[in-house]
Amino acid sequence: IRLRALLENSFKLGEQVLVAELLSINTEPYEHIVVVNKGTRFGVHPQQPVLDANGVVGQVFRALPLTSEIMLITDPNHAIPVQVNRNGLLTIAVGSGQLNRLVLPYLPSNADIHPGDLLITSGLGGTFPQGYPVAVVDEFTSQPNKAFATITATPKALLDRNRELMIVWSDSAPVPFISKPTVNQVEDKTHADK
């Protein structure tokens, strides 16, 4: 039933997926990394998004031939670009070091965000495709004497109860960066043509 829920979730979003089973959990304080039984032999590579049936779990941190390490979104070293589903407000959700909490440290006190708002992936940054559920805002505390509000959110993924995870390949190709030629390069080409 869990696998079917995973596959149905991925099918709606039209992504190629690989279901991986959890092998171990890193229990060091403030480091949220899990190991799964799929690696480079299955085409897994670093920075791939990882989901469960409910939402974003994290991303591939290190890929070995037969296993991969997944950094959870709650790891203090993890940040994910998100948007408020209700109004499209863009921000970044950062891991808090607690398995059930994300922090949104970059929104001002007058931001249009409320407890209960769904946060989804914005698609910015290139790692996570747009539209995956990430978290639900559970607390908004405006601080008049500070530039930013204190906002926390609870991840949608069941980070402490998953046995199977879904590694996702995005259909979107990265846009290549094309730099403008400098004046010297244009002059050099002109001289070469003569």
C-alpha positions as CSV (number, residue, x, y, z in Angstrom):
1,I,0.0,0.0,0.0
2,R,2.8,2.4,0.9
3,L,4.6,1.7,-2.4
4,R,1.4,2.2,-4.4
5,A,0.9,5.6,-2.6
6,L,4.5,6.5,-3.5
7,L,4.0,5.6,-7.1
8,E,0.7,7.3,-7.4
9,N,2.2,10.5,-6.0
10,S,5.0,10.4,-8.5
11,F,2.7,9.6,-11.4
12,K,0.6,12.7,-10.8
13,L,3.8,14.8,-11.1
14,G,5.1,12.9,-14.2
15,E,8.6,12.2,-13.0
16,Q,10.8,9.1,-13.4
17,V,11.2,7.5,-9.9
18,L,13.2,4.8,-8.1
19,V,11.9,3.4,-4.9
20,A,14.6,2.8,-2.3
21,E,14.5,1.1,1.1
22,L,15.9,2.6,4.3
23,L,19.1,0.8,5.6
24,S,20.3,3.0,8.4
25,I,19.9,6.4,10.2
26,N,22.8,8.6,11.4
27,T,22.1,9.2,15.0
28,E,24.7,12.0,15.6
29,P,23.2,15.1,17.1
30,Y,22.1,17.8,14.6
31,E,23.0,15.6,11.6
32,H,20.0,14.2,9.8
33,I,21.3,11.7,7.2
34,V,19.8,8.3,6.3
35,V,21.2,5.6,4.1
36,V,19.2,3.8,1.4
37,N,19.8,0.7,-0.7
38,K,20.2,2.3,-4.1
39,G,23.3,3.9,-5.5
40,T,25.2,4.9,-8.7
41,R,24.6,1.4,-10.2
42,F,20.9,2.4,-10.4
43,G,21.7,5.9,-11.8
44,V,21.5,7.7,-8.5
45,H,23.6,10.9,-8.3
46,P,24.1,13.7,-5.7
47,Q,21.5,16.4,-5.4
48,Q,18.6,14.3,-6.6
49,P,15.3,15.1,-4.8
50,V,14.0,12.4,-2.4
51,L,10.3,12.1,-1.4
52,D,7.8,10.0,0.4
53,A,4.1,9.7,-0.2
54,N,3.5,13.0,1.6
55,G,6.2,15.3,0.5
56,V,9.9,16.2,0.2
57,V,12.2,14.2,2.5
58,G,15.5,15.7,1.3
59,Q,18.2,15.1,-1.3
60,V,20.9,12.7,-2.2
61,F,24.0,13.9,-0.4
62,R,26.5,11.1,-1.4
63,A,26.0,8.3,-3.9
64,L,28.1,5.1,-3.7
65,P,27.7,2.1,-6.0
66,L,25.1,0.2,-3.9
67,T,23.9,2.8,-1.4
68,S,23.2,6.5,-1.1
69,E,23.2,9.0,1.8
70,I,20.2,11.2,2.0
71,M,20.3,14.6,3.8
72,L,16.9,15.3,5.3
73,I,15.4,18.7,4.9
74,T,15.6,19.1,8.7
75,D,19.4,18.9,8.7
76,P,20.8,22.3,9.8
77,N,23.0,22.3,6.7
78,H,20.0,21.9,4.4
79,A,18.0,24.8,2.8
80,I,15.2,24.4,0.2
81,P,13.6,27.2,-1.9
82,V,9.8,27.2,-1.2
83,Q,6.7,29.2,-1.9
84,V,3.5,29.7,-0.1
85,N,0.8,27.8,-2.0
86,R,-1.9,30.3,-1.2
87,N,-0.2,33.4,-2.6
88,G,3.1,32.4,-4.3
89,L,5.3,34.2,-1.7
90,L,8.9,33.0,-2.2
91,T,11.3,32.2,0.6
92,I,13.8,29.6,1.9
93,A,13.1,26.9,4.5
94,V,16.1,25.8,6.5
95,G,16.6,22.7,8.7
96,S,16.4,23.3,12.4
97,G,18.2,20.3,13.7
98,Q,14.9,19.0,15.0
99,L,13.2,16.2,13.1
100,N,9.8,17.8,13.1
101,R,10.7,21.4,12.4
102,L,11.8,23.8,9.6
103,V,12.6,27.5,10.1
104,L,11.9,30.3,7.6
105,P,14.4,32.9,8.7
106,Y,14.2,35.4,5.8
107,L,10.7,36.8,5.9
108,P,9.9,40.2,7.3
109,S,7.4,40.7,10.1
110,N,4.7,42.1,7.6
111,A,5.0,39.0,5.3
112,D,1.6,37.5,4.1
113,I,2.0,34.1,5.7
114,H,-0.2,32.4,8.3
115,P,-0.3,29.3,10.4
116,G,-1.8,26.5,8.3
117,D,-0.2,27.8,5.0
118,L,1.2,25.0,2.8
119,L,4.7,25.4,1.6
120,I,5.6,23.8,-1.7
121,T,8.9,23.6,-3.7
122,S,9.3,26.7,-5.9
123,G,11.5,25.1,-8.5
124,L,14.2,27.7,-8.0
125,G,17.7,26.5,-7.5
126,G,17.4,23.6,-9.9
127,T,17.4,20.7,-7.4
128,F,13.7,20.3,-6.6
129,P,11.0,20.4,-9.3
130,Q,8.2,22.8,-8.7
131,G,5.0,21.9,-6.8
132,Y,6.1,19.2,-4.3
133,P,4.6,19.6,-0.7
134,V,7.3,20.6,1.8
135,A,5.8,21.7,5.1
136,V,2.9,23.4,6.8
137,V,3.4,26.7,8.7
138,D,2.7,26.2,12.4
139,E,3.9,29.4,14.1
140,F,4.3,33.0,13.0
141,T,5.7,35.5,15.5
142,S,6.3,39.0,14.4
143,Q,9.1,40.8,16.2
144,P,8.6,44.6,16.0
145,N,12.2,45.4,17.0
146,K,13.7,42.9,14.5
147,A,13.9,42.9,10.7
148,F,12.7,39.3,10.4
149,A,9.8,37.3,11.9
150,T,10.2,34.0,13.7
151,I,8.4,31.4,11.5
152,T,8.5,27.6,11.9
153,A,6.9,24.9,9.9
154,T,6.3,21.1,10.2
155,P,7.5,18.9,7.3
156,K,4.8,17.1,5.4
157,A,7.0,14.0,4.9
158,L,7.0,11.4,7.8
159,L,10.7,11.7,8.4
160,D,10.7,9.5,11.4
161,R,8.5,6.7,10.0
162,N,9.6,6.0,6.5
163,R,10.8,2.6,5.3
164,E,10.6,3.4,1.6
165,L,11.7,6.6,-0.1
166,M,11.3,7.8,-3.7
167,I,14.4,9.1,-5.6
168,V,13.2,11.4,-8.4
169,W,14.7,12.3,-11.8
170,S,13.4,15.6,-13.1
171,D,12.3,15.9,-16.8
172,S,13.6,19.5,-16.9
173,A,17.1,20.1,-18.3
174,P,19.2,22.8,-16.8
175,V,19.4,26.0,-18.8
176,P,23.0,26.5,-20.0
177,F,24.8,29.7,-18.9
178,I,26.0,31.7,-22.0
179,S,28.3,34.6,-21.2
180,K,28.4,37.7,-23.4
181,P,31.7,38.1,-25.2
182,T,33.9,40.9,-23.9
183,V,35.0,43.8,-26.1
184,N,38.5,42.3,-26.4
185,Q,37.1,38.9,-27.6
186,V,35.0,40.7,-30.2
187,E,38.1,42.7,-31.4
188,D,40.3,39.5,-31.5
189,K,37.7,37.7,-33.6
190,T,37.5,40.7,-36.0
191,H,41.2,40.7,-36.4
192,A,41.3,36.9,-36.9
193,D,38.6,37.2,-39.6
194,K,40.7,39.7,-41.5
